[in-house]
Amino acid sequence: MAYRRAAGAVLDRAEREKWNAPAAIPSLVPVSPHELAPHPAVRHFSRCPEIDCVRHLIAADIVGLAESRAEVTGVGADRVLIAMGAVGEETYAAALAASLGIPFEPLFNTPRHQCELPDERLSEAANTGMLPVRDHNGFGIVVAPHLVDSRHLVQLANSGADMARTLRITSKARLYDFVGRHSAQEIEKRAVDDLRTRHPELSAGVRRFSRTRILTCIALAGLTAIAAPDAAMMAVEVFLVAVFLAWTGLRVFGLLSERLVRRKPRTFSDAELPMYSIIVALYREAAAVPGLVNALRAFDYPAEKLDIKLVLEADDLATRDAVNLLQLGPPFEVHLAPERGPRTKPKALNAALPFVRGAFVAVFDAEDRPEPDQLRMALEAFVAEDDRLACVQARLTIDNTADSWLTGLFTAEYAGLFDVFLPGLAARKLPLPLGGSSNHFRTDVLRRVGAWDPYNMTEDADLGMRLVRFGYRTAVIRSTTYEEAPAHFGPWLRQRTRWFKGWMQTWLVHMRSPARMASELGVTGFLVFQLLVGGSVLAALIHAPFAARIAFNMMTSSPDDTMFSALPVVEVTALAAGYGISVALGLIGLARRNLLGSAWVLILVPVYWLLLSLAAWRALVQLLRDPYRWEKTEHGLARTSRRVAVRNTA
């Protein structure tokens, strides 16, 4: 098509080919037509001709600063001025159109049939910044200057080429609004149904297990235990001991492997950096919004090369008001999640993905406070490896450690997981479930594997395994993201219930074809999956019955029995192994975080495991009754902050 030929002359091909990224994106915030303010052209030779049209509007020192920064960052000076807030994107587009003698296309009154793209391809305009239209004036290509290389656009417009006569200019907001209005159903369809349509065998939205089947299995197990209690108990004990020993061995293996991680750091100039996208799904997070925005603004990354998308729910007026109150400009954009389908974080992330224009995309949560170096460190990891490295996981740590004993144990748990265990698995290039935040992806790979499953309550763990099944790897970097943990039992229980339910979904989905999965992951990867996902759920489910049996034996033993003869040795061994490795990982992780002062909470690990067991059984009931229920965790409630305390003492 003609508009594709024009793309070659307008888009910055060098950056696209270098990073294998889509070229452009729009914005969901519409701008009223009356805000247009075309300005006369300023025609003279300059090093940044793309801003000649607005030089008369801006102080000379600001223009000079923008031109200098454009050279440093390798972007057009128009992007610099817009990122600085020196000129609005709408004003710039209108002024550029006037200076080049190109019609400005409002798009608000353009009917859908005038765009020749079919519905399933209309969102391509969001990635190219170009929209083909045909009206009474003939064929035209509507271009949003902020989404393409404006300097090339100016050169094309002044070249006198036939293609130049088809150009029309609009703003990013108007192009985005057109795409959003006319492809809303397609975007919704992709967000909700894409994975289960393209890869139904990998979607929790395709329920190939039934409540009847699961309840039948439970009933058969119960009948077997009643008919032959001794044999059944012996078989269960042998199986569980083997699982627990393997589970413990895997964690020891992860601990020893972490030392193998070695990377040569690579420093990038601002001009070398690619466009980087960030998606944050927000629901009932009004209290967390200001801190989140400040943290995202603190990234050590050129604002001109950031593409930050906040995805909100249509009926969440409080969060929408909190975002509007901040009057966010570039690089922030606001999206609304589709109303159809389950109300889940992965569905909201999927809704923004068609409009992502970065070569890489990161996911954060509302309570996250990532270190400023994280984007650059993730990029270093991607460049250090081959293209099979599709995801980079930053290390998560709990910030409000001092809020309660629960947050203290949460801190130790995360320290053992993200600072010890997962880096060890990644060093051996083994499968690992992702944390729900601070995941960095190659955008093209993320789209290729079907993105997030909107029906899975732990879309992160599922996606981590799916990446491996498609032949990709995940690495762990040393950059940290500080998170807020629930300080009270009720919110903690709801969060852990959702996590356990998601792990159960993940295990059931990926075990639909065990032989196929084993061939894709390899024997070692298959066993790691069983221990990481299935083993964690099994350990939690079985802990309460084990503990109850031990307590029963102790209470019913005769005075003549010794302590050891009164206790079931197998169960005690399994529990001791589980407690021991959890405490060891927690201690090592806390030591690496310089948090040994809070290690006293590890004496409560047995109590914590009982709570985990309660959450796991609650999750099993929910899986049978309400599998797609997302129990929301509230944030912005922390009373203490390790991060702030360190900053104040520095």
N, C-alpha and C positions, 0 to 999 in steps of 0.2 A: 504494500500500500504506500501511497505517497507520503503519508506522515511518518512512516518508518524511514524512508530515505532522508527526510528532513532531520530526523533524530541524529543521524550520523554527523551532520554539520553543526548541531547545536549542543549536544551533550558532551560532557567532559569524558571522552573515551579512555583517556590514559588512566584516570582513577578507577573507572569501572573495570577495566581489564586487569589492573593490578590487584584489586581486592575482590574481584568477581561479585560486585554488588549491584543492586538495582540503582537506577540513577536519580530518582526523585520522589518527592512526596508532597501531598497537600496538607490542608488543615481543616478541622471540623468547625472552626469558629467563623460563621459568616460575617461579612462586612457589608453594611448598607450601601446601596448605590450612591446615596447623596454624599458619602464620604470621599468620593473621587475628587481629586484636585489636580488636573493636568497642569503642567507648567511648561513654559517655553523652553526650547532646546538651547543648550550652550555648546556650540560646535567649535572645538579646537583640538589640536593634537595633545594627548595626555597619556600618561602611562596606564591609566585606568579609565578608558573611554566609557565603560559601562555606568559610571556615575556622573558623566558630564551633564546629564539631564537634571540633576538635583544639586549641582554645585552652588547655584545661586541661593539655595534654601539653607545651606549649612555653613557654619563658620569655617574659615580657611584652615585654622589649626586642626579642627576635627577632620576635615577632608584629608589633610596631610597625614594625620595619624591613621586614618582608615586605609589610605594607599600604602603606607609602610607596613601595616599589619597584614594587608592583603598579600604582600610579597612574602612575608614571614610564614603565613599559614597556608599559602597556595590556593586561596579562594578568591572570588571576585570581591572588589571593594564594596559592592552593593550588599553582600552578605554581612560584611563587617559593620557597615552603617546600620543595618537593620538589627543585628545582634546587639549593638551598642545602644539602640533606642534613639539614634540620631534622626532616623526617618522611618515612617511606617511602611510596611511592605506594600500596602494598598496604594499609598501615595507614590512610592517608587514606581510601581507597575504603570500607574496612570501617566506619570511624567515621562517614563521611557517610551510609552506608546506615542505620546504627543511629540516627543523630540524626533522619533523615527518616522513619523507620519503613518503609523500603523494603527488600524482601528482598535479601540479598547472594547473587549467583549465582556459585558456584565454577567452573562450566563444565567441570571436569575429567570429570565423569560424564555430561555432557549428550550424548546420542547425536546423530549427524549428522542423522537424519531429523527431529529436532525444529526444526531451522533451515530456514525455508522458502526460503532463497535457493538457486538452482541453483549447481552447482560453478563455472561460469564467472563468477558474480557474487559468490561468497562473499568474495573479497578486497575487495569494496566496504566490508565492515564494517571493514576496516583503515583506510579513508579517512574513514569517517563516525564511527567510534567507537561504532557502534550495531549490534546484532545482533537480528533478529526471531526469536523462538522460540515454539513452541506445545507445551504439555505438558498434564498433567492439571489444572493450574491455569488453563488457557486461554492466550490470546494474551498475549505479553509482549515488551517491548523491553529488551534488556540493554544498558546504557550504561556505558562506561568514562569516569568523570568527567575524568580527565587529558587525554582526547582531545576533549572538547567544552568549551563555556563552562559551567563549574561553577556560576557565579552564576545563569545562566539555568536550569540544571537545578534548583537549589534553589528558584527562584521557581516553576517549573512544578510541582515536587513539593508545594509549599505552597499551590498555587492551588485545589486541590480539583477540578480539571478531570478529566473522564473519562480523558483520556490519562494523567494522573498515576498512575492506578491500575494501569496496565499496566507501569510502569517497574520495572526491576530493576537493581541496580548490580553491577559487577564491576571488577576492576583491569585496567589496560592489559596487564599480563603475561598474565593469564588469557584475555582476548579475543584477544590476539595468538597465544597458544598454540593456542587453538581453531581459528583461521583457518589457522595454519601446519600443524596436523595434518590437517585435513579438506580443505584445498585444495592440499596438497603437489604432487599430480600436475598440477593446473592451473597452479601457479606454475612448476613445472619445464617444462611445455609452453610457457608463454609465454617463459621465459628462453631456451629452446633453439630453438623453432620459430616464434615469433610473426612475425618479419620474413619468413622464407621462406614462410610461409603467406599473410600479408597482401600482401606485395610480393615475390613470388618472383623477379621480374626484377632486384631490387636486393639480393639475398642471395648471398653467396659460398657458402652452403650448398647452393645449387642449381647443380650443376656442368654448365654448358652448353658447356664446352670439354673436350676430351678430350686425354689424353697423346698418343694416336695422331695427332690433328690437329696438335698443336703440334710433335711430332717430324717429321711430314710437311712442315710449313712449313720447319723448320730444314734438313731434307734437300734440299728443293727449292732453298732459298737456296744450299746448298753446291754442288749440281750446277750451278746457274747460274754461280756463281763459277768453277767448273772449266771449264765450256764456253766462257765468254766472260769471262775474268778482267779484261781491260782495261776492257770496257764495264761490267761489274758493279762494279768498283772505282770507276770514274768516277761511276756513279750513286749509290753509297753515299757517296762523298766529298761530292758536291754536296748530298745529303740531309742528311748530318750537319753540314756547315758551316751550312746554313740553320737546322737545329735549334739548334746551339750559339749562333749569332748571335741568334736569337730568345730563347733561354734567357738569354743575357747581357743582352739588351735588357730583358727582363722584370724582371730584378733591378735594373738601373739605374732603370727606371720605378718600382719599389717604393721605392727609395732616395729619389728625388725627390718621391714622393707623400707620404711620411710627414709632411712638414712641414704638410700640409693639415689634420691632425687638430686640431680645436679643440672643446672642450666646456666649458660653464659648469658648475662644480661645484655639486652640490646636497647640502646637509647635511640628514640625517634625524634627527629625535628618536627615541629608543628606542621610543616609543609608535607611531611611524609605520612601523617596520620590520616586514616580513612574516616569517612562519616560513621559515627557510632550512634546506634539507637538504644533507647531505654524505654521499657514498658513497666508501668506500675498500675496494678488493678486496685481500686479503692472502693470500699463499701463500708459505710458507717465509720469513717475515719476522720471526721472533722477535726478532732483534737490533734491528730498526728500530722496533718497536712503542712503546717508552717515549718516544723522541724524537718520533714522530708524534703521540702523544696529547698531549704537552706543546705541540706546535705548534698543534694544533687547539683546545686549551684557551686558547691565547693570542689567539684572534680577538677583535677589538674588536666584539663583537656580543653582545646579551643571551643568556645561557645558556638562559633560558626560551623563547627563540625559535629555538633550534638543535635540529636533529634529525640526529644523526650515526650512521651505520650502518657498522659494520665487517663485511665479508663474508668469512668464512673457509671453508676446505675441510674436510670432515668428517674426513679422515685426516691433516690437518696438526696433529698433537698438540702440537708444539713452539710453534707460533704461538698455538694455543688456550690453552696453559698460560701463555704470556707475557701474553696479554690477561686471563686470569682472575687472574693475580698482581696486576694493577693494581687489581682490584676496582672497575671502572668503574661509575659510576652515571649518572644523567641528565647530559647529553643523549645519552650513548652507548648504542647497542644492538648486539647481536651477531646476525648472520644466518649461516646455513650455505648455501653454494652447492649446487645440485642435482648429483648424481653423474652423471646421464645427459648425454650430449653431450660436445663437446670441452671439455677443461679449459682455459678461457681467461678472461682478465680480463673481456671483454664479457659472457660468460655470467653471471659472478658479479655484475656490475653490474645486469644485467637481473633477476636473482633478487630484488634489493632494491627495484627500482623500484615494484612494486605497493604497497609499504608506505610510500613517501615521502609526507610530508604537507606539505612546503614548497611555496610558490609558485615557488621557484627551487631548483635542485639543482646542487651542484658536485661534481666528481670529482677526487680526489687520489690519489697513489700513496704507497706506504709510506715512501719516502725523502724525500718532499716536506716542505719547511719554508716554507710561505707566509707572506708579511708579514701582520701583524695587520689591516691595513686592507682586505684583498682583498675580503671579502664586501660591505662598504659601497661600495667603488669599483665593483664589478660592478653593484650595484644602481643606482648613479648613472648608469652607462652605459645600463642598460635603460630607466630613466625618461627619459633625455635623447632616446631614439629612439622610433620607433613600434613597434607590435606585431610588425613583420616582423623586428626584431632578436631572434633566438631564442637566440643563444649569444654569450658573452663569453669571450675567451681571455686569461688573464694571461700575463705574460712569464716564460719559464723561463730560468734561468741555472744554470750548474754551480757547485757549492759547493766541491768538492774539487779545485780547479784545480791545486794544487801536487803532487798525488799522483804524476803521471807526465806524460810528453810527450803521451800519449793523452788524458788529462783536460784538458791545456792546449789541445790542438787542439779537443777537444769544447767547451770553454768559448768559444773563438773562433767555432766553428761556430754555437753557440746564440746568441751575441751578435749575429752577423750576421743570423740567421734571425728571432729574436723581438724584437730591439731595432731592427731596420732594415727587413728585407724584409717580414715579415708585417704590421706596422703600416701600411706603404705600400699593400699590397694592400687591407687593410681600409678605409683612408681613401678608396680609389676604389670601395669596395663591390664588390670582385671576389671570386670564390670563393677560399677558402684551406683547406688541410688543417689540421685541429686538431692541437695537440700532445696527447700522451696523458694530460696532467694539467692541472689548474687550468682546466678547462672549466666554465663556468657556463651553465646552460640554464633557459629557461622550462619548467617541468615539464610543463605541458599540451602544449606543442609537441613536446617530446621523446617523449612517449607517442604523439602523433599521427603522427610520421614513422617509428615502428617501433623507436625506441631504438637500441641497439647491435647490430651483427651479430656473433653469437657465433662465426661461422665465419671472420671476417676477422682477420688478425694485426695489422692497423693499423686497428682499429675507429674510431680518432679521425679519420684521414684520410678514411675512407669516410663517416663521419657528417657531417663538414664539407661534403662534396660533396652528400650526400643532402639536407641542409638547404637548400642552394641550389636543388636540383631541385624542392623543395616550395615554393619562393618565399620563403625566409627568408635572413637575413644573419647575419654574424658580425663582431664588433668586437674590438679588442685594447685592453686597459687597461694602465696603467703599473705597476700593482702586480706585484711579483715573487714567484716561487716558486723557492726554492733546491733543486736536485736533486743527487743523487750519480751520477757517471758511472763506468762500469767503468774501472779503472786498469790492467788487464792485457789482453793481446791475446785470450785465449780467451773470457772473458765478453763483451768488446767485439764479437768476431766473431759470437757467437751472438745478441747483441742486434740487430746490424745485419742479420744474415741474416733475422731475424724481421721487421724493418721493411721490408726490400726485398721479401720475400715478400708482405707485406701490401699494399704499393704495387702490386705486380703484380696481386694479387687485385682491388684497388680499380679499377685500370685496366680489367681484363677485365670486371668486373661492369658498370661504367658505360658501357662501349663495346659492350654487347650490342645496343643500339639507338642508334647514333650520331646519326641524324637526330632522334630524339626528344630525346636529351640536348642537342643543339645548340639545339633549339627552346626547351627549358626553361632553359638557361643563357645563351642568346644567343651570338652569334658570338664576342664577346670572352671571355666566360666559358668557352666551349668550348675556345678556344685556350689560355687560361690553364691549364685542367685538363690539356690535352695536355702543356704544358711543365712544369707542376709535378709531375705524377705520372709520366706516360709519359716525359717528357724527363729527369727525374732518374734513372729506372731505366736508360734508354738510355745516358745519359752514363756511368754507372757500368759498365755491361756493355761498352761499346765502348772504355773507357779503356785497359784492359790490352792488347788487340790493337793499338791505336794506338801505345802506348808500345813494344810489342815490335817493331813495324815500324820505328819511328824508330831504336831501338837496333840492329836488324839492318842498316839502311841505313848507319848510322855505322860499324859493324864491317866491313862488306863494301865500303865505298867505297875507291877507289884513292887512292894518295897525291897524285895530281894534282888530285883533286876539291877544290873549296872546301867549306867547311862547309855553305853554303846550297845548293849544287848536289847535295850528298849527301843532303839531307833532303827528305822529302815536304812541300811547303809547306802544302798544305791541312790535313794532320794537325797540323802544328806550329801553324798559325794557330788551329785549333780548340782545341788543348790550351792554348795561351797565353791565349786568351780565357777558358777555363774557370778556369785557375789565377788569372788576373788578377782576375776578378770575385769569386772566393772569397776571395782575400787582401784585396781592397778592402772587401768586406762585413765580413770579420773585423776588420780594422783599425778601421773606423768603429764597429762594435759594441763592440769592446774599449775604444775611446776613450770611448764613452758610459757604459761601466761603470767608467771610471777604472782600466782593467786593461792599459794599454799596456806595462807592465813585463813582461807575459807574451807580448807580441806576437812575440817571437823564434821561437815555435813555428811561425809561419806559413811559415818557410822549409822546413818539412817537409810542406807541402801536397802536393807530388808523391808522396811516400811514402804519405801518408794516402789519396790517391786510388787508389793501387794496392791498398791494403787494402780500400777501398770496392768496388773492382771484384771482388776476391776474394769479398767478402760477397754481392755481387749475383749472381755465377755460382753460388755455393753456394745462394742463395735460389731460383734458377731450378730447380736440381736438386731441392730440397726441394718446390717447388711441384708438380713432376711426380710425385714419389714419395710425399710425405707432406704434403699441403697444409695440414692442420689441426694440425700439430705446433707447440706453443707452447714455445719455448726460454726457460726462466725466467732472469731476471737477478737475481742475489743482491744484496742491499743491506745497509747497516749495516757496510760494510767500509772506509769512508773513513778515511784517516790524517790528513787536514788539512781545515780548514773556513774559508773566507773569512768566512763569516757570524759565526762565533764569534770569529775574530781581530779583526774590526771591533768587535764588542761589547766585547771585552776591552780594546781601546785607547780606547774612548769614555769 
